[in-house]
Structures are given as C-alpha cells and as structure tokens.
C-alpha cells in the first residue's frame, strides 16, 4: 500500500461541479458534514458505560468520541512526524496533515452506529435474534429459509462497527437517499476496523482483522469499492490501527476515572491492584500514582487522592500514546504490506498495563451492582422493542397494530428501506426489512428508547 492511493478523496457520489471559492480539503469537508449531522448529535444521549443515569461528569458516547478524535489526531501527528524524520518513502507533511484530518473525523464517527445502552445494546440485539429467528416469518414463509447464510449471520453477530458504516453511507438522509453523508473513501476505510463480513469471523485465527464483522451484506459492495480505491484490499487500512489505539486509550483511562467519580474505585484500591502487578510497566505506573499523591498533598489540594488519580490518568494516557506510536513506527513496513495481525498496544512493552486497566474497568465498573441492575432494565427495553418492531416491519398488513407501529418509525429510514427493496428478490426484501428494525432501534438514544418502550407498553403518553 502507498499513501498516494490510500488517501483516496473519492466519494460514492462524485461532484458534478466544484466551488472554486471553497478552499477546504476534501477531508475538512468530511468534518463539517459529520458535526452537523443528527446522528452525531444523538451521541450526547447514548451511554458510554453508565446507562440510564444522569450526571454532569461521566462520559457519554459524544464526549468519548470527542476524546478519541483528539487522541487519534495527536497520535497520528506524532507518528507521521517520526516517519518523516525517518525518511519513510512517500511520507511528507501533506500526508501527515491529511492523515491527521482523517483520524480526527474517524474518531468522531467510530461509535456513531452503536445502539442505545452502550455495548449491552449490541449484545441484546444479538441475543434476541439467536432466540427469535426460528419464529419469524415473511409472506408466510420462515425467515430462516429466505435469508442467505451471510444475511442471517449479520444479525446474529450484530456490531456497532458495521452499523457505523451503514449510518454514514446509507442512513443519513439529507442530500439524497443513496449515499448518506457521502464521505471520502479514505475516511470510510479508516472506520472499518474489521475487513471481514459476518461469515468470515474467526476469533481463533490470531489475526485482529477477523475478530468481528466490519460491514453488513448490504454494504459489502460499497466496502469492496472503497478498499479497491484505497488499495487496502483484504487487509486493515493503516490508519485503522491508530484509530483503534486512540479508542482503547480513551475508554480504558476514562472508565477508570468515571468509576472513581461514581465511587466504585478509589486511590487505595488502585494502589492494591498495581502492587500485585508483575511487570516493569505496571511498577512504573504504581510509582507515578504514589508520586501524584505526594504532589497533590504538597500543593494542598482538596481531596488529594481523587486529584492524584486524575493527574495520574493523564500521565498514563501519555504513556500509552507513546507506546502506540512506537509500535506503529516499529511495525510500519508490516502494516503497509497488510501483514500486521494484532493491534498496537497488545504486543507493546505496556501490554500488561493495558490489560490491567481493562481488567480493573471490567471488575469495578462494568460488573458493578448499579450497572448490572441497569442491564436488567435495558434487557427488558431492548427485547420488548425488538419483539414488537421486527414482526411489524415484516408484516404487510394494511390495518392493525403492525401498520400503526411502522407508521411511527423514522420516516427517513422507512423511505430508504422502501427504495432499497424495489425490484429485489423476496429474500433480499426480507433482509432489508429486518435491517429497518435494527436501523430504527440502533438510531435511538437511551432516553428515546426508554420513552418509546414506555409508550408501547402503555406506561406513559408519548
């Protein structure tokens, strides 16, 4: 792969004419399309870790995405300045600037396809289809007989990552109903973390690119066009490694900080966890945490332990960013050949620190009593919405509950579904109607999903 091709400015819908007064680069235009979209704004009411809770401190999907965008741009700038200094062929300041712009945009939209209630929303969708595919019918025929293996697998392996490509390329309905935001192929390729469809998932392969699905069958042709245009065929796009590292750094450190603010973890617990570590990177993190407390006490700060943890987290972010930059530069040739099979941090000198932070977040935040209680409520909401909406979109009834329910779903998504079904075989129409259901539910915010559930169950006016 080479950067001349990788930084492809093509869009699915080409411009018939260009405004000569518009001096923005194509990637700057992407940025403005994203931040002005309703899909991006909805992230402010989608949970990062703590669903169905109100507060002015813990992260939402929106604040998380802003942090990832910032980290991704900074990490990209650090990496490409180093590559220029190392005289890597084809890498110059223009490439650096374009890559930083793409990474900034990719950070903003990397979670734009996530359903309500954080990762539990994805899990709930997968579990619902595993439990209910056998009973679904379309035109009096079992859905399982109409759908291809890949179509079935799309729902059984539902991923917010794949939905993100769908949202920005198909579901953003402003200029037309065919191309979404019509973003550049370089940016779209960056957000496809897994260049595999739902039947190519292989978690035992040892290759990160087959860990999950990266696109639905409905967008496979588009993805193939994107990867051919950028030259990243059958491999991860190089900037995806940087985006993934920025995402990991953002959520691992933010989850720790949010857990502390929520009272699930404190300074002494972190000291205990890191004291039990058995690697140089963990020992260095422990020393820096102790030093942070000494500094906050010396400065006479209120709540010195809390302030120490917050200062320490900034240092940990810097440590992880530097490690990710080292790994990208050290494996640059393998990445450009499409031969890199792991993410940047998992094989780095700070891999044990990275894993410990993830383990702490899981045990103290994700498995906290409050989160588990929230997930019980979220399960009821998601399953109830799917129970009602999926059969409704598969029905052709012109009267009754199913018709009424479909009429109150997103008008844009309904129009897009209707157009995408025109002239297609029965199995394809069935598949796209089910996509309408997952599109509508995934597009809901936490608050809207909760209110819509309550309305459908007669618990409140809507």
CORSUL-V216146 format. One record per residue. N is the residue number from 0. PSI is psi in whole degrees, 0 to 359 (none if undefined). Layout:
# CORSUL-V216146
N,PSI
N,PSI
This chain:
# CORSUL-V216146
0,147
1,155
2,334
3,321
4,322
5,321
6,54
7,123
8,3
9,150
10,157
11,320
12,113
13,155
14,133
15,331
16,156
17,143
18,109
19,343
20,348
21,108
22,3
23,147
24,166
25,327
26,331
27,323
28,321
29,315
30,314
31,327
32,322
33,307
34,343
35,4
36,150
37,325
38,322
39,318
40,327
41,339
42,341
43,342
44,33
45,137
46,146
47,302
48,323
49,86
50,161
51,26
52,147
53,143
54,160
55,14
56,307
57,153
58,147
59,178
60,329
61,309
62,324
63,315
64,323
65,320
66,317
67,318
68,316
69,313
70,318
71,316
72,314
73,317
74,318
75,319
76,316
77,315
78,311
79,334
80,321
81,319
82,323
83,316
84,328
85,3
86,40
87,133
88,135
89,0
90,121
91,184
92,326
93,317
94,315
95,312
96,318
97,319
98,320
99,319
100,317
101,316
102,322
103,316
104,318
105,322
106,325
107,326
108,3
109,334
110,15
111,344
112,0
113,136
114,177
115,159
116,37
117,209
118,340
119,330
120,318
121,313
122,317
123,319
124,314
125,315
126,323
127,316
128,325
129,325
130,340
131,353
132,322
133,334
134,353
135,141
136,153
137,122
138,36
139,5
140,146
141,132
142,323
143,338
144,341
145,328
146,146
147,169
148,318
149,320
150,315
151,315
152,331
153,318
154,326
155,338
156,30
157,134
158,136
159,330
160,314
161,322
162,330
163,315
164,321
165,318
166,309
167,340
168,344
169,322
170,345
171,105
172,99
173,296
174,319
175,183
176,23
177,333
178,7
179,227
180,348
181,53
182,164
183,151
184,327
185,317
186,315
187,320
188,326
189,323
190,351
191,92
192,331
193,104
194,59
195,145
196,180
197,342
198,354
199,5
200,130
201,93
202,349
203,0
204,337
205,1
206,122
207,334
208,343
209,15
210,322
211,180
212,148
213,349
214,153
215,164
216,327
217,336
218,10
219,317
220,318
221,314
222,319
223,322
224,318
225,308
226,327
227,320
228,323
229,342
230,4
231,60
232,129
233,25
234,167
235,139
236,134
237,319
238,342
239,325
240,320
241,317
242,315
243,318
244,318
245,320
246,313
247,314
248,319
249,310
250,327
251,316
252,323
253,321
254,322
255,316
256,316
257,322
258,325
259,316
260,325
261,351
262,14
263,343
264,152
265,181
266,312
267,326
268,317
269,319
270,315
271,315
272,317
273,336
274,330
275,358
276,157
277,34
278,160
279,321
280,324
281,319
282,320
283,322
284,322
285,315
286,320
287,329
288,318
289,319
290,324
291,322
292,318
293,321
294,315
295,327
296,318
297,323
298,354
299,31
300,145
301,146
302,61
303,327
304,318
305,315
306,324
307,316
308,318
309,320
310,320
311,321
312,322
313,319
314,321
315,320
316,316
317,319
318,314
319,322
320,315
321,321
322,318
323,320
324,316
325,318
326,320
327,313
328,320
329,334
330,21
331,313
332,320
333,320
334,316
335,340
336,356
337,25
338,0
339,122
340,0
341,166
342,170
343,319
344,335
345,335
346,15
347,169
348,346
349,21
350,326
351,324
352,315
353,314
354,322
355,318
356,319
357,320
358,319
359,316
360,318
361,312
362,322
363,337
364,297
365,331
366,18
367,157
368,318
369,318
370,317
371,318
372,320
373,319
374,328
375,319
376,318
377,323
378,313
379,316
380,309
381,315
382,321
383,317
384,315
385,320
386,323
387,317
388,318
389,308
390,326
391,316
392,338
393,347
394,147
395,14
396,135
397,355
398,167
399,186
400,314
401,316
402,315
403,320
404,316
405,324
406,339
407,5
408,176
409,123
410,320
411,313
412,323
413,315
414,319
415,317
416,313
417,315
418,320
419,342
420,344
421,125
422,6
423,156
424,164
425,317
426,322
427,320
428,318
429,314
430,315
431,334
432,321
433,323
434,324
435,319
436,312
437,328
438,312
439,317
440,318
441,329
442,349
443,145
444,170
445,314
446,318
447,318
448,318
449,315
450,320
451,319
452,314
453,322
454,314
455,333
456,14
457,28
458,346
459,163
460,157
461,none
